[in-house]
Amino acid sequence: MIMTADLSPHDARSPDRTLAAAAEIFARHGMHGPPMAVLAREITGRTGGDIIAFRRAYPTRLDLVYAVALHATRILVAAQTADPGGADPAAARLGRLIRRHVAHCWEHRTAEELRRTLQPTLRAINPARHRELSTLRRDYRAFIRDLIGDGAAEGDFRVADPAAASGAVLDTLDSTFTWYDGDGGMSVTELGDVCVDLIVHHQLGAERR
């Protein structure tokens, strides 16, 4: 975990503000600029954090990029796997998950882009961090797999292999933001509806009711 005991009390209470400020700067300037010293001054200036504590917590650009990506991934997985579902059919539960996923990934689109860019690099230079991100994604995929398995058992989803289907679902969701343009006339809510139709009805074969 990136946030450490070296952080000041103010920073420890507001890692989300620190990482949101970092994500905003990366959205404007890209992953590789400006210099780390400039990033530190701008982020702590916005959040009121201590610049020395910030540099201890994030000694390098990689540390900061990783923290942004990890924080957003944790938020997504925690929110999705906390849905108890109740007595709702699996198709309805999966539809809610898809809409939440789309809304989250649009809100945290910079962090998601950083995660996709960073993971191959982490595999080579920092296996522990690669494992941490990969484990979160694996847990999320397992949750989706179980939802698909429930839907197949209920007779709604026409899939032979829920594990393979869960991978295809995540691939579809991950690819969505390679083409979606928020200024293109389709709202994020409408995009969620499109993804539900594509995944639930076309990929998994659930009938429309």
N, C-alpha and C positions, 0 to 999 in steps of 0.2 A: 504494500500500500504506500502511496506517495506521501500523503499528508502525515507528518511526523510530530513527535513531541517537541521538536524545535520551533514549531509554530507559536506565534503569540496567541494569547487568549482570544483576541479579536478575530484573527485568521482562523483559528480552530473552530469558532462558532459559525463561520461563513465560507466554507470551502466552495459552496455552490456559486457565490458571488465572484470569487477569485477565478474559478474555472470558466464561468460564463463570460467574464471579461476577456480571458485568454481566448476563448472560442470566437468571440466577436472580432478580436484583432486578427486571428488566423483567417477568418472569413474575408476580411478586407485585404490582407496582404499575402495570404498563403502560408503554408507550413514552414517555409524556410526564411522568412523575414518578418519583422526587422531583427536586429541583433538582440541577444538575450538581455543585455543591460537596458536596452530601450524598452523591451517587454516588461521587465521588472519594474521600471519606473512608472510606466503607464498603468500597469495593473494595480500596483499598490497605491498609486495616486487616485485611481477610481474607487478603490475599496477601502482606503484608509488603513491598509495593512502595513506591517513593518517590512521594509525592503530587505533587511538582513535575514529575517526569518523566512521570507519568501525565497531568497537565494539558497538558504539551507534546505528548504523543502524541495526546490526545483533547481538543482545545480546546473542542469543542461536543458537545452531545448527539447531533447527526447523525453526527459522526465516530465516536462510540462505537457507536451503533446500526449504522452501516454496517460497522464492524469485526466486530461479532458476526455479522451476516448473511454477510459475505464469508468469514469463517473457517469457518463451518459448511458453506457451499457448496463451498469448496475441499476440505474433508475428504471430502464426499460424492463429488465428481467424481473426485478422485484415487483413492479406494478402488474406485469402480466401474470406471473405465477401466483399472485395473491388473490386472483379472482376465484372465489369458491365455486361459482357456477350454479350451485343449488340444484334444482330439479330441471333446469333448462336443457333442451337437447344439445348435443355436442355441436351441431351445425350453428346454432345461435351463439354458443359460447365462442366458437372459432371466429364467427363474424365479428363479435365484439373485439376479440384479440387483434384481428386484422385492422380494424378501424383505429384501435389504440396504437398499434404499431406504426401505421401510416402517420398519424398525428404526431407521435413522438419523433419519428425520424425526420419529419419536416421541421419541427421545432428545434431539434438537435442535429440539423443536417451537416453542419461543419464537423461536429464530433463524430458523426457516422462516417463522413468522408475520411477523416483522420484515422479512424479505426481500420477502415478497409485498406488505406495506404500503408498503415503502420504494421499490420499483422505479419506480412511476409518478411519485413525487416526484423521484427522481433524474433521470429523463428530462428533467424541466423545469428543474431547478436545478443539476445537476451531470452533464452528459453523459458525462464521462470515467469517473466511477464507475458510471453506468448501463451503459456499455459493458463495463466490467470484469466486472460481475455477469452481464450478458447474454452475454458471450463464453463464460464458464464454462458457462452453461446451454446455449448453442448447441453447444459441444463435447460436452456430455453427450447432448444430443438426437441429434447426429451418430453418437455411439457406439451409441445405441439403434437408430437408423436402419440402421446397418450390421448389427447383430444381426438385425433383422427381415428385412433383405435376404438374409442368410445362411439364415434359416429359410425364406424363400420359395424360394430356390434349392434347398434340401434337400427341398422339397415339403411342409413342415409348416405354414407360414403361408399363408393364402389372402388375400393382399393385393396390390393392383395398384400401390400407391404407398407404398413403405416410408417415404419422408419424411413424408407426411401421417399415416401410421400411427404414426410415432414421436411426432408432436405429440399425437395422441390418447392415446397411452400416458402421456405426461407429464401431460396434462390430468387423466386418470383418477387418477394417483398424487397430484397436487397437490390434487385435490378430496376425497381420502379423509379428510383431517384436518379438513375442515369438518363432518363428521358423526360421526367416531369419538370415542367416549368411553371412556377407559381404565378407568373404573369401571363400565362397562356390562355386564360379564360376558364380553366377548370379549378374549382376550389379544392382545398384539402379534403373537405367532407365528401365532395363528389368523387375525388380520387379514391377515398376509402371504399365508397360504394362500388366503384369499378373493380377494385382489387377483391372485394368480397365476391362479386359475381364471377370474376375470373377464377378464383381459387376454389370457392365452395362449390360452385355449380359446374364449371368447366373442368378444372383439374381433378376434383374429388367426386364429381358426378352426382351431387345432391340435387334432388328435384326442387323446382321452385314451387312454393306453396302460397 
